[in-house]
Amino acid sequence: MKRLSMLALVAVALGELLLYDALLAMGGFARVRRSLSRPARRAASPDADYRRVVEAMDLACALYWKPVLCLQNAVVTAKLLRRRGCGAEVVIGCRPEPFFSHAWVELDGRVVNDSPIYRQQLAAVARL
């Protein structure tokens, strides 16, 4: 099967960003979390080039009609990577004082869509 072109991948990412907003509005984070846990629609071999997905997400976030926060970015990135057969994991971390929280995506223990410094400075409180 042919790989998606970058333009198509950005379009899919934009659609997933819209879907995230709709799910959040209709059912809160519980609904978003359920959508993340669904298995991929098709079997796929792991894509070693996860950077294409991250780059497409960066472009989609720049084109999106409103600011994309870290959790939305992480959830959509993980969904796109999982569809390509990657074992992406959304990690939510926080620091208690002064309070700060952030979400990112990890593949095999590596932060792929953000700075790895978050992994070092924040305690993981959830892995999805």
C-alpha positions in Angstrom: 0.0 0.0 0.0 1.3 3.5 -0.9 2.3 5.8 1.9 0.2 8.8 2.4 1.5 12.0 1.0 2.3 14.7 3.4 -0.7 16.7 2.3 -3.0 13.8 2.9 -1.4 13.2 6.3 -1.9 16.8 7.3 -5.6 16.6 6.2 -6.1 13.5 8.3 -4.4 15.3 11.3 -6.7 18.3 10.8 -9.7 15.9 10.8 -8.6 14.2 14.0 -8.1 17.6 15.7 -11.7 18.5 14.8 -12.8 15.1 16.0 -11.0 15.6 19.3 -12.8 18.9 19.9 -16.2 17.3 19.0 -15.6 14.4 21.4 -14.5 16.7 24.2 -17.6 18.8 23.7 -19.9 15.9 23.7 -18.5 13.6 26.4 -15.5 15.2 28.1 -12.1 13.7 28.4 -13.6 10.2 29.1 -14.9 10.2 25.6 -11.6 11.3 24.1 -9.8 8.6 26.1 -12.2 5.9 24.8 -11.4 7.0 21.3 -7.7 6.7 21.9 -8.0 3.2 23.2 -9.8 1.8 20.1 -7.6 -0.5 18.0 -6.3 0.6 14.6 -8.8 0.1 11.8 -6.3 -1.8 9.7 -3.3 -3.9 10.4 -0.1 -2.0 9.6 3.6 -2.7 10.0 5.4 -0.3 12.3 6.5 2.8 10.5 10.1 3.7 11.3 9.5 7.2 10.0 7.4 8.6 12.8 8.9 12.0 12.1 6.6 12.3 9.1 3.6 12.0 11.4 5.1 14.5 13.9 5.8 17.0 11.0 2.3 16.6 9.7 0.9 17.3 13.2 3.1 20.4 13.4 1.7 21.7 10.1 -1.9 20.8 11.1 -1.5 22.6 14.4 -0.3 25.7 12.6 -3.3 25.5 10.3 -5.9 24.7 12.9 -8.5 27.4 13.6 -7.6 27.7 17.3 -4.6 27.0 19.5 -3.9 23.3 20.0 -3.0 22.4 23.5 -0.5 19.7 24.5 -3.1 17.1 25.4 -4.9 17.5 22.1 -1.6 17.4 20.2 -0.5 14.2 22.1 -3.8 12.4 21.7 -4.0 13.0 18.0 -0.3 12.3 17.4 -0.7 9.0 19.2 -3.8 8.0 17.2 -2.0 8.7 13.9 1.1 6.8 15.0 -1.0 3.8 16.2 -2.8 3.7 12.9 0.6 3.2 11.3 1.4 0.3 13.6 3.6 2.2 16.1 3.2 1.6 19.9 2.7 5.2 20.8 1.8 6.1 24.3 0.4 9.4 25.6 2.1 10.5 28.8 0.6 13.1 31.2 3.1 14.5 33.6 3.0 17.1 36.3 5.0 19.0 38.9 3.1 19.8 42.2 4.8 23.2 43.1 4.5 25.4 41.4 1.9 23.4 39.6 2.6 22.6 36.0 1.3 19.8 33.8 2.1 18.7 30.2 1.3 15.9 27.8 3.6 14.3 25.2 3.9 11.1 23.1 6.5 8.4 23.7 7.7 5.5 21.5 9.8 2.9 23.2 10.5 5.3 26.1 11.5 8.2 23.8 9.6 11.5 23.6 8.8 11.9 19.9 6.6 15.0 19.6 8.1 17.4 22.2 11.2 18.2 24.2 12.6 15.2 26.2 13.2 17.6 29.1 9.6 17.2 30.2 10.2 13.5 30.8 13.0 14.4 33.2 11.3 17.3 35.0 7.8 16.0 35.4 6.5 12.9 37.2 4.3 10.8 34.9 0.8 10.6 36.4 -1.0 8.8 33.5 -0.1 6.7 30.5 -2.7 6.2 27.9 
